[in-house]
Amino acid sequence: MAGARERLVAEAAERLRTAALTRRPCAPVRDLLGETDIGLAYAVQRRLAEDRLSAGAAAVGRKIGLTSPAVQRQLGVGQPDFGVLFDDMDVSALPEVPADRLLQPKAEAEIAFVLRDDLDTGALTPAAVRAAVDYAAPALEIVDSRIAGWDIAITDTVADNASSGLFVLGENRVPLSDFEPAEVAMRMYTDGEPVSAGDGAACLGDPLNALLWLARTARDFGRPLRAGQVVLSGALGPMVTVAPGTAVHAEFSVLGSVSTAFASDKDE
């Protein structure tokens, strides 16, 4: 049985790996993994993450997905999921988001937490998790899917590193003593037009609830959160499809703003 599961993990990982390398979205992997075996899907995610680490990438944090109750209902799950952030996914310093890194991008506006302390021992209480945060920053997560047409069930997105792509951090650094994440209001614009709005309460009631869930889950998986890591805590409003050449700007109360632009086709 273990051998059979290992073959499924290897086959699903190869399908997703090939899609990323060729920039050709693939069929869902739930035909291999089923639609309910989340543990098997995380095994695929770990296999792909180990490949990236072996190739020289460094893990710099995690992203939390499925923090919206509506999306959870859509996929038939009762909890979020997570993926790994790698150093080459941070495009904050680039003048444009490179289109050749993406297949089917969408943008989300989120609160990013940067940790001051490890979250690996002791009781991971709300107070302990809050105390471990060094600061928060406005962020754009550029989600992506190797699955054609975003035709995903929970096992597809988990295996595909929680549909991760790239991310952009704004320049402001705000300690939690200065604001409450649940009260942050957000508006996101593409090419100057409003396209998404929400607040911190849309993210599991409070982005710190999402961070608490991740801290406990990551430790249970044997890969606890570490000081210095970035955590993208989940979207504050609906995600929006972005085309080449699009400028994206998000404004957050207290936290400030974050902007980026997507390279146009002619730049490729």
Sequence and secondary structure as in RCSB ss.txt:
>XXXX:A:sequence
MAGARERLVAEAAERLRTAALTRRPCAPVRDLLGETDIGLAYAVQRRLAEDRLSAGAAAVGRKIGLTSPAVQRQL
GVGQPDFGVLFDDMDVSALPEVPADRLLQPKAEAEIAFVLRDDLDTGALTPAAVRAAVDYAAPALEIVDSRIAGW
DIAITDTVADNASSGLFVLGENRVPLSDFEPAEVAMRMYTDGEPVSAGDGAACLGDPLNALLWLARTARDFGRPL
RAGQVVLSGALGPMVTVAPGTAVHAEFSVLGSVSTAFASDKDE
>XXXX:A:secstr
 HHHHHHHHHHHHHHHHHHHHHT  B  SHHHH SS HHHHHHHHHHHHHHHHHTT  EEEEEEE  SHHHHHHH
T SS EEEEEEGGGB TTSSSB GGG SS EEEEEEEEEESS B SS   HHHHHHHEEEEEEEEEEE  SBGGG
   HHHHHHTGGG  EEEE S  B GGG  GGG EEEEEETTEEEEEEEGGGTTTSHHHHHHHHHHHHHHTT  B
 TT EEEEEESS  EE  TT EEEEEETTTEEEEEEB  GGG 
